[in-house]
Amino acid sequence: MASSADLAGRTAIAMVAGETSGDLLAGRLLSGLRPQLPDALMHGIGGPNMAQHGFVSDFPMEKLSVRGLFEVLAHYREIKGIQIALRDQLLAERPAVFIGVDAPDFNLGLEAQLKSAGIPTMHFIGPSIWAWRGGRIKKIARAVSHMLVIFPFEEELYRQAGIPATYVGHPLAQVIPMEPDQAAARVALDLPVHAPVVALLPGSRMSELKYNAVAFVAAAKLLLQRDSSLQFVAPMAGEAQHRYFNELIAQAGLQDVQIKVIDGQSHRALAAADAVMVASGTASLEVALFKKPMVIAYKMMRASWYVLRHMGYQPWIGLPNILAQEFLVPELLQDAATPQALADALWQQLQDGAHRDRLQRRFTEMHHTLLRDTAGESARAVLELIAQSPRRA
């Protein structure tokens, strides 16, 4: 492990991304940073998008991909062990900067310890203090030297709390085209060109799938009873997810030609779709950037839901609705996310042409607002933080 964090030698950049969406976002940051530091050692915890830029993962990213209060508790000892091992490794190495990408429950505690030891810390994607758990702001101030934020209103919120922050736009706004080519996506996925297509995105983690996918498949079956010409496409994040979803399709008495399960290619599936059923999270913002009507749904362990439902102080949980500050699209959560309710809401999204046109306009405006040179601006912020550090003596 490299011991020098001097830019004149081999710089060490440490990073942690805890799930698929974080790996994608971190990959964008590294695409701007790697050309500036071609010989730097970049390591920590990450996935395949980060690896494309020479990042080395010291621990499997999948170990951190657990959501829900009680679900995390079940894996607490293993996750805590990874955090301690990485902390000790980084305290010995003393990298030029540590960048935590999302995963606040893991990263903020680690960042606080590194910062107190004099290692500059950056957090990419601010915890949603504007949505819930606002008390986190004091913890963030102790842990983070500089915030990189992806929504325009966040920059001032953090600065008011005394935390330096830079709005860098949302990386997905650069990745996703302003005008997706639906016909080309359908040809690439071997989907019918003229039939109505619905994309199913019940979540990338197995823990999410086990709570959301049953209702998604049952809703698809109800929709097929209304219109047998409907074609469903379901992108899965991994082999285990693919296998599990296929089992649900078979149990529902459906055929794989009615619900086409594909490996990855979620963006291509969204481009191909007329409407989307999606689990709450970053994926709902991706749907908005593809300008598609959607129904946002989410289920979790009942005990986790009981706690979390009292922590929010906004009426929305879906990112498109939060950014719009209104219920642009339906949200069906926990017990409300029944197959019948999901089917009814999705059917309305398919049938209401005026609503689709309004969403197209609003989502296009949202896309322009979030569009920045994220890779370049975030890389500049990282280099400035390194340059400002007194440790470079």
C-alpha positions, 0 to 999 in steps of 0.5 A: 500500500502506498504511504506517500500522499504527496502530489510530487510522488504517487498520490493515494486516493481512497474511496468507498462506494457501497452499492451499484448507484454509488459505483456509477456516480464514483465512476463519473468522478474518476473519469475526470480525476484519473486524467489529472492523476494518471499514476495515482493509487486509487483504492478502497471499496467500489465496483466495476465502473470504478475499476474501469479507471484503475480503481482497486477494491480492497473489499467486495462492494456487495458486503455494504449493499444492505438497506433497511434499519433491521436488515443492516443490524443483521449484517452489522458485525461484518460491516463494522469489521470492514469499516475498522479494517479499512480505517486502520489501513488508511490511517497507516497509509494517510492518503491525500484525500478520502472520498465517501460516495453516498453510503452515509451510515458507513462513510460518515463514521469513517470520515469523522475518524480520518478527518480527526487524524488530519486526512482531508475528507470529501463526501460525494452526494450529500445525505438527504438532510432536506428530506429526513434525519436533519439532525445529521448536519452536525455529524456531517460537519464533524466528518466532512471537509468538503461536500460535493452535492448533486442537486442545486438547492443543496449547496446553500443548505450545507454552506449555511451549516458551515460546511464547504460545498460544491454543486457539481450537477447530477452525473446521470444528467450527462449520461442519459440523452436529452432525447432518448431513442426509443425505437433503437432501444427496442430493436437492441432489446428485441422488443416489439416496435409498436406494442406498449412496453413497461419496464419493471425496476424493483431494485438492484439489491436482493434485499429490495427484490425480495420485498418489491418484486412479488407485487411488481410481477403480480401487478404485471399479471393484472395488467396483461389481463387488461391488455394482452399486447403489453410487453414487460422488460425487467433489467436485473443487476446480477445473476442471483437477481435474474434467477430469483425474478425468473422464479417469480415469473414462473410462480405467477404462471407467466411466460418469459416472453411476456416479461423479458428479463435481461442482464443489466441494460437498465438505461436501454430498458428505460429508453424502450419503455412507455411507462415504468414501475420503479422502486424508490431511489436513484432509479426513479430519477433515471426514469425522470431523466428518460422522460417516462411516466412512472409509478414509484413503489417501495416495501421494506421490513415492517419494523424498518418501515415503522421507524422510517415513516416517522422520520420524514418531514416532506410528503414525498420520497421519490426524487422526481417528486422531491425535485418538483416539490409536488406529486408529479407521479404516484408513490405507493409505499409499503401496505399501499403497494398492492398489486391491484394499486400498482396495476391501476396506477400504471394503467393510468400512466399509460392511458393519460396522454395529457399527463404524459405530455406534462411529464415530458416538459417537466422532466426535460426542465429537470434534466437541464437543471441537473446538467453540469460537467460533473466529472470535471467540476468534481475532479477540480474540487478534489484537487483543490482540497488536496492542494489546500491540505497542510499535510502536503508539506 
